[in-house]
Amino acid sequence: MSPVDGSIGEFDTAGGEVAFAVLWRADEKLGGGTVLGVAHVPLMACRVRRTVRIREGRASAETLRERGGGGEEFTVLDRAGRLLLPRDYLEGYGPRGRVRLTGEAGHVGVWPNRDDRCDC
């Protein structure tokens, strides 16, 4: 732990397991709280109840999990109404440039531009 900023960095797998065990024990003894961490390893992110993914400097997705179980990922809609579509959606469905939005029963459809006259 750095004496200057209180951060912990570059754990190996065993060190990460020890850190998580300490945090879980503290959570149980103290009755809950908030710990903020940054991880670039999906394995570590899967061990916590809530993760926020940052992409291009903005919160792009939030995953909520039950303890020890699966979870559900949400795309974050910011205050201005913007959202970043997940990369696998962009690659799998091909929207780029302009997209068409349609209001549908209970949701908004996002459709790729299929106009051959414009390569947007």
N, C-alpha and C positions, 0 to 999 in steps of 0.2 A: 504494500500500500504506500502510495506516495504521501509524504508528510505535508506537501504543499496543497494538493487539491483533493485528497481523499479518494483518488481513483485507484482502481485495480485493473491491471491490463495483462493481456497475452497469457491466459491460462492454457495449460495443456489439458487434455481430457480429464485426468485425475484431479488436477487442481480445480477445474470447473465443477466436478462432482462434489468436492469438499465444500466449495463456496455455496453451491445450491443447498447442500445439507444444512449448513449453518443458517442460511436464510430461511429455510422451511422451519427449522427449530425455533428461530426467533419469532417467526410469524405465529406459530402455535402457542408459544409462551406469552407473547405480548398481545395476542388477540387481533392480529392483522395490522396492516400498514401498507405503505407504498415504498417500493424499491425501484429505482430507475436504473436500467442498465442498457448498454449498447452491445449488440452481438452481430457478428457477420456470419455466424455459423447457424444454419437452420436447426441443427440438433439442439442447440441451447434455447432457441426461441420456442421450440415445441414443449419445453419444460415449464413454461409460465402460463398464467391464465389469460394474459392480454399482451398482444404485441401490436405495435404500430410500425408499419413499413414506411420508410421515407424514400421518395424517389424524386429526383430533380429538385431537391430542397423543400419538398412539400410532403405532408402526410398523405399517402396515396391509398393505404389499405390498413384495416384494423382487423385482427383476428381475436375472437373471444372463445375461450376453451373452458370446459369443466375440468376440475382438478383430476389429473390422471386419464382424461378422456379426449375425445375428438373435439373439434371446434368448427366454427363457421367464420368465413372471411367476408368482410364487407369492404366495398370501395368507399372511400371518404369523399363526400361532397363538401367543398369548402364554402366559405361565406359568400363568395361571389357566384356560386353555382357551378364551379368547375370541378371536373373529376378527371383522374388519370385512369384510363382503362388498363387492366393488367396486361403485361407483355404477351402472355399466352393467348389472350383474346385478340390482340392486334395481329399476331402471327397466324393464328388459326382462322380468323374471319376476314382479314385483309383490309380493315378500314384504314385509310390514310388521308391526310389533307382534310377535305370536307366530308362530313357524314350527314345523313338525313335522320332526323328525329321524328318519331310518330308517337302520338298519345294513344295508348291502348288501354284496355280495361285493367286498371290497377297498376299500370307500369308505363315506362317510357321505352320505346324501341329505338335502338341505335343501329342504323343501316349504313353499310359502306356505299360510297359513291360508285355507281356502275355506269355512269355516263361516259360513253366512248369518246365524246368530244373533248373531254377534259381529263388530263392525267394529273389529278390533284393528290 
